[in-house]
């Protein structure tokens, strides 16, 4: 399912106009993105948690040359599904 299909499903499920459903879906995504960029986690009980995973700086190797390289620290968003979501897809 892509964003357009999600908007259509929300519109159908709630009875909202597509324009209003698009605004709601976009708002949810924007709020999650803003919260993560501030370093906050977003926990939706029964669904899951969006949070930032920090990877520390580490040593690595260039697979082509075998040369040692330093891999910079990085942050990436992750989603951890909640218990209810895990159980619903078994």
Order of alpha helices (4+ residues) and beta strands (2+ residues): alpha-alpha-beta-beta-beta-beta-beta-alpha
